[in-house]
Amino acid sequence: MENAALAKRSRQFGVAEGEDGILRCDACPVLCRIRPGRAGACSRYANEDGLLIRTDPVVLLAEAVAEGEPVVPFAGNAEDWDGSALPANRIFVTGIGAGTTYPDYKPAPFIVSSQHEGVDTVTVVTEGIFSYCGVKVKIDTDRHLGPETAAVRANGEQVGHVTTAEYGSQMLSIGGVRHLTGGSKKEGNTTCETMLKLCNGEPIELTIDGGHGVVVQAGRAPVVDGNPEKRMRVGCGSATIGIFAKQWQGHVDEVIVVDDHITGVLTEHQAGRVLDMRPAGIRVRGRKSTPGRYFQVAEPGLGWGGTDITEPLSIIQKIDPALAWPGMRLLMTSTTGEDSLYCVLDENLVPVEAEMPGAVRKVVERIGENCEPSLCTVLFMAGAGGSLRAGVTENPVQLTRSVQSGTTRVTMGGAPVHLWPGGGITVMVDVLRMPKNAFGYVPTPAIVAPIEFTLPRALYLAAGGHAAEIVPVEDVVRDHGGQARIERAEAENPWPFWREAG
């Protein structure tokens, strides 16, 4: 970073106090007093020779010039690099390492102009300080982690709760302003640390009241009570029956797919009836819904199909001698195929375990083949309202309306976000689509996350944008490129610049 540019940003973020070189950092409400050579409480800002600097480099995303063409991985490795290897129209300045201006009585750290597809655009780049934020965690597993609304804890402190399960996945809601600010100081700090680790792709161990322990890490399989999960179920018990019914026909006389939510029974199920399968007379426990579909056959747990069952025959309530027959072939399986049992009814109509025929084994294995790998997904969710908008424009409601109408594109670290309908600017982003270590914190406590607003220059000016602070992207690359971290844009992400509709 050139001295002139560094000095400009220093004046923006820090204020000198006294003659001993101490700087007061006003990047967040903590207002750290930082001595020369030291960093503030968040470790994000430091006092270097009387200038307040951002300790992490700003991250620039580079779009490859052509298919397969390499980009400069780290500009800082070449001291004389002037950015010429990366055309300016293929560089996007992210909020990672950009610094912040909270509370935003000052313009954002970077307000960058660039030309894209013939449109003069402006990207407002900052790091937002979010107290109103949380993490939604999707855990692909049939295992019962804990009852809905149960407290989720890290190091004994409540940091969230179990929310409604989705198809094949358990869901956790972590963070939120109540845990960050509404409880004890320890609860707030633990919540902040938990969210920070999750968002930066680190593993975190969580425990659930009335449930189990789980290690969560974005993009990795969950570890439940010390056991790594492997498969996400192919479907509920009823769906599994529907998918594989025809493949079982002729090889078995009855199939029971054990599932915590909907256990399926083949010959009662519509799929079995369409195939004209003979009724087998096996009645399972639980509450019958529609034919061949049973609820509440057991309690939730870590056993077969997310139940507490380890002995599958225990869910059989009765076998009707008027319908069943000796030699009847019975298969019981879980919704992932990880657990299975093949039996043949003896002369007394008692199921006796037998060697599973190859044709039956093949279908059970196909259940597993159709299960996707069990993974954890972490989505960061935040409300980008309040004074953050003042760093973008002098009339904040204009930014909100522009975002809601789609004329302003919102990204986080260059990654696309899901924008929630309704009032405000409520966004959600998959942390794995962002550059690594994109998140920070301040000890208020709050999460610091990059955010960028991109729109046509004319619309930015019309919305009361900070016109005097706009700088060409070429200047940003020239002044900061030597210290920047250059990363290739994720192939699955759209190039983040605004593009004219149609």
C-alpha positions in Angstrom: 0.0 0.0 0.0 1.5 3.4 -1.0 2.1 5.9 1.9 -0.4 8.4 0.5 -3.2 5.9 0.2 -2.3 4.5 3.6 -2.4 7.9 5.2 -5.8 8.6 3.6 -7.3 5.5 5.1 -5.6 6.1 8.4 -7.3 9.5 8.7 -10.5 7.8 7.9 -10.3 5.2 10.6 -8.1 6.5 13.4 -7.5 9.6 15.5 -4.1 10.5 17.1 -4.2 10.9 20.9 -1.3 12.7 22.6 2.4 12.7 21.7 3.1 9.1 22.6 1.9 7.8 19.2 -1.3 6.3 20.6 -4.2 6.1 18.1 -7.8 5.8 18.9 -9.5 3.4 16.4 -13.1 4.4 15.7 -13.8 1.5 13.4 -16.3 0.1 16.0 -17.8 1.3 19.3 -15.1 -0.3 21.4 -12.8 2.7 20.4 -9.5 1.0 21.2 -6.5 3.1 22.1 -3.7 1.4 20.2 0.0 2.0 21.0 2.6 1.9 18.2 3.4 -1.6 17.0 0.3 -3.0 18.7 -3.1 -4.2 17.4 -6.5 -3.5 18.7 -8.8 -5.9 20.6 -10.1 -7.4 17.4 -6.6 -7.9 15.9 -8.0 -6.3 12.7 -6.4 -2.9 13.1 -2.9 -2.0 14.2 -0.8 1.1 14.8 2.1 1.1 12.4 4.4 4.2 12.7 1.5 6.4 13.7 -0.8 5.1 11.0 -3.8 2.9 11.6 -3.6 0.0 9.2 -5.8 -3.0 8.4 -3.8 -6.0 9.5 -5.3 -8.3 6.8 -4.8 -7.5 3.1 -7.8 -6.4 1.0 -9.0 -9.2 -1.2 -9.3 -8.6 -4.9 -11.2 -11.2 -7.1 -9.8 -11.8 -10.5 -11.7 -13.2 -13.4 -9.6 -15.4 -15.7 -8.9 -13.6 -19.1 -9.6 -16.9 -20.9 -10.6 -20.4 -20.2 -7.9 -22.1 -18.1 -5.6 -19.0 -18.1 -3.9 -18.6 -14.7 -4.2 -15.5 -12.6 -1.6 -13.9 -10.3 -2.2 -15.8 -6.9 -0.6 -13.2 -4.7 0.3 -9.7 -5.9 2.4 -9.1 -2.9 4.9 -11.7 -4.1 6.0 -9.3 -6.9 7.0 -6.0 -5.4 7.0 -4.2 -8.8 3.7 -5.6 -9.9 1.5 -2.7 -11.2 -1.7 -4.7 -11.9 -1.1 -4.9 -15.7 -1.3 -8.7 -15.6 -4.9 -8.4 -14.6 -7.1 -6.2 -16.7 -9.0 -3.7 -14.6 -12.4 -4.8 -16.0 -11.7 -8.3 -14.6 -11.0 -7.2 -11.1 -13.5 -6.9 -8.3 -12.7 -5.2 -5.0 -14.2 -7.2 -2.1 -15.0 -6.0 1.4 -12.6 -8.6 2.9 -9.8 -6.6 4.5 -11.3 -3.3 3.2 -11.9 -1.9 6.7 -15.2 -0.5 8.0 -16.6 2.9 9.0 -19.0 1.9 11.7 -20.9 3.9 12.7 -21.1 5.1 9.1 -20.8 8.8 9.4 -18.0 8.5 6.9 -18.1 7.2 3.3 -17.3 3.5 2.8 -13.6 2.6 2.6 -13.7 1.9 -1.1 -16.2 3.4 -3.6 -14.9 2.0 -6.9 -15.9 2.9 -10.5 -15.4 0.6 -13.4 -16.7 -0.1 -16.9 -18.5 -3.4 -17.5 -20.3 -4.4 -20.7 -20.6 -0.7 -21.6 -22.0 0.3 -18.3 -20.3 2.7 -16.0 -20.7 1.1 -12.6 -19.9 1.9 -9.0 -19.2 -0.7 -6.3 -19.4 0.4 -2.7 -17.1 -1.8 -0.6 -17.0 -2.2 3.1 -16.9 -4.6 6.1 -20.2 -4.5 7.9 -20.3 -4.9 11.7 -23.4 -7.1 12.3 -25.1 -7.5 15.6 -28.2 -8.6 13.9 -26.9 -11.7 12.3 -27.0 -15.5 12.6 -25.9 -18.8 11.1 -28.3 -21.4 9.7 -26.7 -24.8 9.7 -28.0 -27.7 7.6 -26.8 -31.1 8.8 -27.4 -34.0 6.4 -28.3 -36.8 8.7 -31.2 -39.0 9.6 -29.9 -39.2 13.2 -31.9 -37.4 15.8 -29.7 -34.6 17.2 -32.2 -33.2 19.6 -35.9 -32.1 20.0 -37.1 -29.1 18.1 -36.5 -25.8 19.9 -33.9 -27.4 22.2 -31.0 -25.3 23.2 -27.8 -25.6 21.2 -24.7 -25.0 23.3 -21.0 -24.4 22.8 -18.8 -24.7 25.9 -21.9 -24.8 28.0 -23.3 -21.5 26.8 -26.5 -21.4 24.7 -25.7 -20.1 21.2 -28.8 -21.1 19.3 -31.6 -23.7 19.0 -32.8 -26.7 17.0 -35.2 -25.6 14.3 -37.6 -27.5 12.0 -36.0 -30.5 10.3 -36.0 -30.6 6.5 -36.0 -33.6 4.1 -33.0 -35.7 5.2 -31.4 -32.9 7.2 -31.4 -31.6 10.7 -31.4 -27.8 11.0 -29.8 -25.5 13.6 -30.2 -21.8 14.1 -27.1 -20.2 15.7 -26.5 -16.7 16.9 -28.9 -13.8 16.6 -28.9 -10.5 18.5 -30.5 -12.0 21.6 -27.6 -14.4 22.2 -25.0 -11.8 21.2 -26.3 -8.9 23.3 -29.3 -10.1 25.4 -27.5 -12.5 27.8 -24.3 -12.6 29.8 -21.0 -11.3 28.5 -19.8 -14.9 28.3 -22.8 -16.0 26.3 -22.3 -13.1 23.8 -18.6 -13.8 23.4 -19.2 -17.6 23.0 -21.9 -17.0 20.4 -19.7 -14.6 18.5 -16.8 -17.1 18.6 -19.0 -20.0 17.5 -20.4 -18.0 14.5 -16.9 -16.8 13.5 -15.5 -20.4 13.4 -18.5 -21.7 11.5 -18.4 -18.9 8.9 -14.6 -19.3 8.4 -15.0 -23.0 7.8 -13.6 -24.2 11.1 -15.0 -27.2 13.1 -17.0 -26.4 16.2 -18.3 -28.9 18.8 -21.9 -28.3 19.8 -24.2 -30.1 22.3 -28.0 -30.1 22.2 -30.1 -30.2 25.4 -32.0 -33.6 25.5 -30.0 -34.8 22.5 -26.5 -35.4 21.3 -23.2 -33.8 20.5 -22.3 -32.9 17.0 -19.1 -31.5 15.4 -20.1 -29.2 12.6 -17.8 -27.9 9.8 -18.9 -26.3 6.5 -18.4 -28.7 3.6 -17.5 -31.7 5.9 -19.5 -34.6 7.2 -21.1 -34.1 10.6 -19.7 -36.1 13.5 -22.5 -37.3 15.8 -21.4 -38.5 19.3 -18.0 -39.2 17.8 -19.2 -41.1 14.8 -18.8 -39.5 11.3 -22.0 -39.6 9.2 -21.7 -40.9 5.7 -25.1 -40.8 3.9 -28.0 -38.5 3.6 -31.2 -40.6 3.2 -32.6 -41.2 -0.2 -36.1 -40.3 1.1 -38.5 -41.1 3.8 -39.6 -44.7 4.3 -42.6 -44.2 2.0 -40.5 -42.6 -0.7 -38.0 -45.4 -0.5 -40.8 -47.9 -1.1 -42.0 -45.9 -4.1 -38.6 -45.7 -5.6 -37.6 -49.3 -5.3 -40.9 -51.2 -5.2 -40.6 -52.6 -8.8 -37.0 -53.7 -8.2 -38.0 -55.7 -5.1 -40.9 -57.4 -6.9 -40.4 -61.2 -7.3 -37.4 -61.2 -4.8 -39.2 -60.4 -1.6 -42.8 -60.7 -0.3 -42.7 -57.7 2.0 -40.5 -54.8 2.7 -40.5 -52.5 5.7 -38.4 -49.3 5.5 -37.9 -48.0 9.0 -38.0 -44.2 9.3 -38.5 -41.8 12.2 -41.0 -39.8 10.2 -42.8 -42.1 7.8 -42.2 -45.8 7.9 -43.2 -47.6 4.6 -44.8 -51.0 4.2 -44.6 -52.3 0.7 -47.7 -54.5 0.2 -50.0 -52.0 1.9 -48.4 -49.1 0.0 -49.9 -47.8 -3.2 -46.8 -48.9 -5.0 -47.3 -52.5 -3.9 -51.0 -52.4 -4.9 -50.2 -51.1 -8.4 -47.8 -54.1 -8.7 -50.6 -56.5 -7.5 -48.5 -57.7 -4.6 -50.1 -60.2 -2.2 -51.0 -58.7 1.2 -48.5 -60.0 3.7 -50.4 -59.3 6.9 -47.6 -57.7 8.9 -48.8 -54.7 11.0 -46.2 -52.3 12.3 -46.5 -50.2 15.4 -47.3 -46.5 15.2 -50.1 -44.4 13.8 -51.3 -45.4 10.4 -51.6 -42.5 8.0 -52.5 -43.6 4.5 -52.1 -47.2 3.4 -48.5 -48.4 3.9 -47.4 -45.2 5.7 -46.9 -45.1 9.4 -46.0 -42.3 11.8 -44.3 -42.6 15.2 -43.2 -46.3 15.0 -40.5 -45.5 17.6 -38.9 -42.7 19.4 -36.3 -40.5 17.6 -32.7 -41.6 18.1 -29.4 -42.7 16.5 -30.7 -46.1 15.4 -32.4 -47.3 12.2 -33.8 -44.5 10.1 -33.3 -41.9 12.8 -35.3 -43.9 15.4 -34.1 -45.4 18.7 -34.5 -48.9 17.2 -31.6 -51.2 17.1 -33.7 -54.4 16.8 -35.9 -53.8 13.8 -38.3 -56.7 14.4 -39.5 -54.9 17.6 -41.6 -52.5 15.5 -43.8 -55.4 14.3 -47.0 -55.3 16.2 -48.6 -58.5 14.8 -48.5 -60.9 11.9 -51.9 -61.9 10.7 -52.1 -65.7 10.2 -55.0 -65.3 7.8 -52.7 -63.4 5.4 -49.1 -64.4 6.2 -47.6 -67.7 5.3 -44.6 -69.9 6.1 -41.6 -69.2 3.9 -42.7 -65.6 3.4 -39.6 -63.4 2.6 -39.3 -60.2 4.6 -36.8 -57.4 4.1 -36.3 -54.6 6.7 -34.0 -51.7 5.8 -33.3 -48.2 6.8 -33.7 -45.2 4.5 -29.9 -45.1 3.8 -29.4 -48.8 3.4 -26.8 -48.8 6.1 -28.9 -51.1 8.2 -30.8 -54.1 6.8 -32.2 -57.4 7.8 -33.5 -60.3 5.7 -35.9 -62.9 7.3 -38.0 -65.8 6.3 -41.1 -66.7 8.3 -41.0 -70.2 9.8 -43.9 -72.6 10.4 -45.1 -70.5 13.3 -44.9 -67.3 11.2 -41.9 -66.1 13.3 -39.4 -64.1 11.3 -36.0 -65.9 11.2 -32.9 -64.2 10.0 -31.5 -65.7 6.8 -28.8 -65.0 4.3 -29.8 -62.2 2.0 -30.1 -63.2 -1.6 -27.9 -61.4 -4.1 -30.8 -59.8 -5.9 -32.1 -58.3 -2.7 -28.7 -57.2 -1.6 -28.3 -55.4 -4.9 -31.4 -53.3 -4.2 -30.3 -52.5 -0.7 -26.9 -51.4 -2.0 -28.7 -49.3 -4.6 -30.4 -47.4 -1.8 -27.0 -46.5 -0.5 -25.8 -45.6 -4.0 -28.7 -43.1 -4.3 -27.9 -41.4 -1.0 -25.9 -38.2 -1.3 -22.8 -37.7 1.0 -23.7 -36.3 4.4 -22.4 -32.7 4.7 -22.8 -29.6 6.8 -23.9 -26.4 5.1 -23.4 -23.0 6.8 -25.3 -20.0 5.7 -24.6 -16.6 7.2 -27.6 -14.4 7.5 -27.7 -10.7 8.4 -29.7 -7.6 8.3 -27.7 -4.9 6.4 -29.6 -1.9 7.7 -28.9 0.8 10.2 -26.0 3.1 9.7 -24.1 0.8 7.4 -26.2 2.3 4.6 -24.9 5.8 5.4 -21.4 4.8 4.2 -23.1 4.2 0.8 -25.4 7.2 0.4 -26.6 10.3 2.2 -30.2 9.1 1.8 -30.1 5.4 3.1 -33.7 4.6 2.2 -32.7 5.0 -1.5 -30.2 2.2 -1.1 -32.8 -0.1 0.5 -35.3 0.6 -2.3 -32.6 0.1 -5.0 -31.6 -3.2 -3.5 -35.2 -4.3 -3.2 -36.0 -3.4 -6.8 -32.9 -5.2 -8.1 -31.1 -2.2 -9.5 -28.4 -2.7 -6.9 -26.6 -6.0 -6.7 -25.5 -7.2 -3.3 -22.5 -9.5 -2.9 -20.5 -10.6 0.1 -16.9 -11.2 -0.6 -17.9 -11.3 -4.3 -20.3 -14.2 -3.6 -24.0 -14.0 -4.6 -26.5 -13.6 -1.8 -30.1 -14.5 -1.4 -32.1 -11.4 -0.7 -35.1 -11.9 1.4 -38.3 -10.2 0.3 -40.0 -7.6 2.5 -38.5 -4.6 4.3 -34.9 -3.9 4.9 -31.8 -5.5 3.4 -31.8 -9.1 4.8 -29.3 -11.3 3.1 -28.1 -14.9 3.3 -24.9 -16.3 1.8 -23.2 -19.8 1.6 -19.9 -19.3 3.4 -18.2 -21.9 1.1 -18.8 -19.6 -1.9 -16.8 -16.8 -0.3 -13.0 -16.5 -0.1 -11.4 -18.1 2.9 -11.3 -16.3 6.2 -13.8 -13.7 5.0 -15.2 -13.0 8.5 -13.9 -11.2 11.5 -15.3 -9.9 14.8 -15.3 -7.0 17.1 -15.5 -7.5 20.9 -18.8 -5.6 21.3 -19.5 -8.6 20.4 -20.4 -8.6 16.7 -19.5 -10.4 13.5 -17.6 -8.5 10.8 -18.5 -9.5 7.3 -17.6 -8.2 3.8 -20.4 -6.6 1.8 -20.5 -4.9 -1.6 -23.2 -2.9 -3.4 -22.8 -2.6 -7.2 -25.1 -0.4 -9.4 -24.9 1.9 -12.4 -23.0 5.1 -11.7 -26.0 7.3 -12.7 -28.3 5.5 -10.3 -25.7 5.8 -7.5 -25.4 9.5 -8.0 -29.2 9.9 -8.2 -29.5 8.1 -4.9 -27.3 10.6 -3.1 -24.1 8.6 -3.3 -20.7 10.0 -2.1 -19.7 11.3 -5.5 -16.4 12.9 -4.3 -15.2 9.5 -2.9 -15.5 7.5 -6.2 -12.1 6.3 -7.4 -11.4 4.2 -10.6 -10.6 0.5 -10.1 -7.3 1.1 -11.8 -6.3 3.5 -8.9 -7.3 0.9 -6.3 -5.2 -1.7 -8.0 -2.2 0.7 -8.4 -2.3 1.9 -4.7 -3.3 -1.3 -3.0 -2.4 -4.2 -5.4 1.1 -4.7 -4.1 -0.3 -5.6 -0.7 -3.6 -7.2 -1.8 -4.5 -10.8 -1.8 -5.6 -11.8 -5.3 -8.0 -14.8 -5.6 -9.6 -16.4 -8.6 -13.3 -15.9 -8.6 -15.2 -19.1 -7.8 -16.3 -20.8 -11.1 -19.8 -21.4 -9.7 -20.3 -17.8 -8.8 -21.6 -15.3 -11.3 -19.1 -12.5 -12.0 -20.3 -10.0 -9.3 -20.5 -6.8 -11.4 -23.9 -5.3 -12.2 -25.1 -6.2 -15.7 -27.9 -4.6 -17.5 -31.2 -6.6 -17.4 -31.7 -8.7 -20.5 
